[in-house]
Amino acid sequence: MGNDSTDRIVAGLRRWISSAPPGARVPSSRELTAEYGASPVTVQKAMRALAASGLIESRPGVGTFVRATRAARPVDYGWQTSALGAPQSRTLALPAAQRSTAPDAIGLHAGYPDRALLPERLVRAAITRAARTDAVISRSPVAGMPELQSWFATELAHAAPAGVTPATARDVLILSGSQSGLSSIFRALVGPGHPLLIESPTYWGAILAAAQANVTLVPVASGPDGPDPVDVERAFEQTGARGFYVQPNFANPTGAQWSVQRGREVLEIARRRGAFLIEDDWAHDLAIDADSRPLAAFDDDGHVIYLRTLTKSVSPALRVAAVTARGPARDRILADRAAESMYVSGLLQAAALDVVTQPAWRTHLRSVRGLLGARRDLLVASLREHAPQAHLELVPRGGLNLWLRLAEGTDPQDLARRCESRGVIIADGTEWFPAEASAPHIRLNYSGPDPERFPEAARIIGEELERSS
């Protein structure tokens, strides 16, 4: 029996415990084995999970019982109000994409792919090999492992057309995830109180990073083809902004991919304005029907600050990313990262490099294309059949998400709550707008577990939308 059986037993016992009195005897392993048709090993895993959650306690020689709730004394943290003062910047609640769910829920909200879409064997083998190297006891260079810097630079150079001088390994800085890179870029290149243009809607993590850096966001509307260059030019002119945060490939949440012409137009605007384009190529390895086309490949004068992460395509446990920047901008970002975290674990860098330099890595990426495409198409078809009220403006050619517009007057937060009460977890679209939402939306991730349950989820979403009309 696998993890599914363990989760099923845990979920069943959680329901039983919720109505059982404290001190009630929990069914024995033999009774649970018979009831669930599971192996004794699977039952023991479930019992350990419940014990770790503090729901049950074992009494040697007696049995296992529902843990009694201990009365906690009231705690007063009021003194911290005066000590902390007013918050220095706007903070955001934990977004839906970061939430955990019940084992039996259908999760369409997550920001990471299911483990079935990750190169698990490659990662396990790479970590084992890295553990045998000096990386386990050595300090990594502040800018990163030279071999990994070179790999990122070579990847970008392969996309560069003739006549464009590609970035070098020195231009690459290794990061512990792209989120930390965004914070450093905003602090180092934009600065507190200064304006930053940003697509709307866009990645909630960029909105959060800007808030923490006290950067003033200036939303620029972006649709299936990206932002209108006229709007971008106007926003630069009106604000004098130093930069524009963009996702030209498989944008989160919309899935939009800019045309080559649109990308060159926006890049030319940035050049004329003496500004930076902060390009977040988060889904570079998650292509389906089209490859990612980095704007940075067309830039050799330092206007594009290029972010690429391996976290979503290799493993969430290997939080390794890179920023490619040239000139003084590179030095300022490096200084900020060194002050923030000093360096990235050499062990993680070595493991990540091992994975992406294996021949099987390319084979894995080809396989993921097909798997992601099948999941995307199944969810699209399920929504069209069961939830036609949710309008899908674009079928993305890569990435992980569908972006659905709801009828005017629909409350997406209320819809998300009602769907969750029926076991379907979706993401309320307001989290992806840096200002007021232009219309009600929801975001659905098609890379999560249990794709065979997509039709069931779409039916529930459709029924709840009917109730909203």
HELIX and SHEET records of a PDB file:
HELIX    1   1 ASN A    3  SER A   19  1                                  17    
HELIX    2   2 SER A   29  TYR A   36  1                                   8    
HELIX    3   3 PRO A   40  ALA A   52  1                                  13    
HELIX    4   4 TRP A   79  LEU A   84  1                                   6    
HELIX    5   5 ALA A   96  GLN A   98  5                                   3    
HELIX    6   6 ARG A  115  LEU A  117  5                                   3    
HELIX    7   7 GLU A  120  ALA A  130  1                                  11    
HELIX    8   8 ASP A  134  VAL A  136  5                                   3    
HELIX    9   9 PRO A  146  HIS A  158  1                                  13    
HELIX   10  10 ALA A  169  ASP A  171  5                                   3    
HELIX   11  11 SER A  178  ILE A  185  1                                   8    
HELIX   12  12 PHE A  186  VAL A  190  3                                   5    
HELIX   13  13 TRP A  204  GLN A  212  1                                   9    
HELIX   14  14 PRO A  229  THR A  239  1                                  11    
HELIX   15  15 VAL A  260  ARG A  273  1                                  14    
HELIX   16  16 LEU A  295  PHE A  298  5                                   4    
HELIX   17  17 PRO A  328  SER A  341  1                                  14    
HELIX   18  18 GLY A  346  VAL A  356  1                                  11    
HELIX   19  19 PRO A  359  HIS A  386  1                                  28    
HELIX   20  20 PRO A  412  SER A  421  1                                  10    
HELIX   21  21 GLY A  429  TRP A  432  5                                   4    
HELIX   22  22 PRO A  451  ARG A  453  5                                   3    
HELIX   23  23 PHE A  454  SER A  468  1                                  15    
SHEET    1   A 2 ILE A  56  ARG A  59  0                                        
SHEET    2   A 2 GLY A  63  VAL A  66 -1                                        
SHEET    1   B 2 ILE A 106  GLY A 107  0                                        
SHEET    2   B 2 VAL A 424  ILE A 425  1                                        
SHEET    1   C 8 VAL A 172  LEU A 175  0                                        
SHEET    2   C 8 ALA A 321  THR A 324 -1                                        
SHEET    3   C 8 VAL A 304  THR A 309 -1                                        
SHEET    4   C 8 PHE A 276  ASP A 280  1                                        
SHEET    5   C 8 GLY A 243  VAL A 246  1                                        
SHEET    6   C 8 PRO A 195  SER A 200  1                                        
SHEET    7   C 8 THR A 216  GLY A 223  1                                        
SHEET    8   C 8 GLY A 226  PRO A 227 -1                                        
SHEET    1   D 4 HIS A 391  LEU A 392  0                                        
SHEET    2   D 4 ASN A 401  ARG A 405 -1                                        
SHEET    3   D 4 HIS A 441  ASN A 445 -1                                        
SHEET    4   D 4 ALA A 427  ASP A 428 -1                                        
END                                                                             
